Structures are given as structure tokens and as C-alpha cells.
Amino acid sequence: MDEYVVVVFPDDREVNLDHRPYGRTNHILKVETGTHAFDLGTPRNYRPASQTRQVVDTDLAHPLEVIFEKKSRKARVR
């Protein structure tokens, strides 16, 4: 059965679904029902590093949101 997910990130990035390129952030993606691993590939300037989520009972108007945040830059010590 088809399910719907939107992977949220401040920048436009490629989304990996189950370790393969699948789509872009901030766009609705159609996926199969089940448990899936999501990440944003490289550079790894986001957190968490990946998310495994069960995708079930979604529809186009109510996709599952998978939210990634930008890692904060560490201050340089001089």
C-alpha cells in the first residue's frame, strides 16, 4: 500500500530511503507501508544521523514528517 512522507530540513537535500537515493527534502515522497531508514547523505551536517520510522496510515494530505535539524557550528578556538 502507498504511504506518504515528507522529510523536513532547512535546505534542499537528497533524501536516502533505506540507504538509497529516493527524493528531495521538503517534498512529499510516496513510499511502501513498513519500516524505513531515512538519512540525508553527505555532508553530515545534520542530526540525527539517521531515523528509522514505521510508515503506516498516512495519506497525501497527512504525510508522516521526518524532521532533521542542522548541526550547530562549533566555535573555533584560537
WORAHU-V581383 format. One record per residue. N is the residue number from 1. RES is the residue in one small letter. PSI is psi in whole degrees, -180 to 180 (none if undefined). OMEGA is omega in radians with two decimals (none if undefined). NEAR is the number of other ideal C-beta (glycine too) atoms within 10 Angstrom. Layout:
BEGIN
n={N	N}
res={RES	RES}
psi={PSI	PSI}
omega={OMEGA	OMEGA}
near={NEAR	NEAR}
END
This chain:
BEGIN
n={1	2	3	4	5	6	7	8	9	10	11	12	13	14	15	16	17	18	19	20	21	22	23	24	25	26	27	28	29	30	31	32	33	34	35	36	37	38	39	40	41	42	43	44	45	46	47	48	49	50	51	52	53	54	55	56	57	58	59	60	61	62	63	64	65	66	67	68	69	70	71	72	73	74	75	76	77	78}
res={m	d	e	y	v	v	v	v	f	p	d	d	r	e	v	n	l	d	h	r	p	y	g	r	t	n	h	i	l	k	v	e	t	g	t	h	a	f	d	l	g	t	p	r	n	y	r	p	a	s	q	t	r	q	v	v	d	t	d	l	a	h	p	l	e	v	i	f	e	k	k	s	r	k	a	r	v	r}
psi={146	140	169	137	144	123	117	130	147	-28	160	120	158	141	131	131	120	43	19	143	136	-29	-158	154	155	20	146	130	137	125	167	150	139	-168	129	149	133	139	173	15	-147	153	151	60	35	164	151	168	-33	165	134	121	145	127	110	149	43	167	173	-35	-17	68	158	132	128	111	127	147	153	140	141	145	138	141	137	138	128	none}
omega={-3.14	3.06	-3.07	-3.10	2.93	3.11	-3.01	3.08	-3.10	-3.11	3.03	-3.12	2.99	3.09	3.01	3.07	-3.11	3.02	3.10	3.09	-3.04	-3.09	-3.09	3.06	3.04	3.03	3.13	3.14	3.06	-3.10	3.05	3.03	3.08	-3.13	-3.07	3.06	3.14	2.96	-3.08	3.09	-3.12	-0.05	-3.10	-3.13	-3.10	3.07	-0.14	-3.10	3.06	3.08	3.03	-3.03	3.01	-3.11	-3.09	3.08	3.05	2.95	-3.05	3.14	-3.09	-3.14	3.00	3.07	3.04	-2.96	3.02	3.10	3.02	3.00	3.08	3.12	3.10	3.12	3.10	3.09	3.14	none}
near={8	11	20	16	23	17	27	12	17	11	11	9	19	14	23	17	19	14	11	8	10	17	17	13	19	14	12	13	21	13	19	11	13	12	10	20	13	23	22	19	12	8	8	11	13	19	11	10	10	15	13	11	14	11	21	11	10	20	9	10	7	9	19	19	11	22	10	23	11	11	12	8	7	6	6	5	4	3}
END
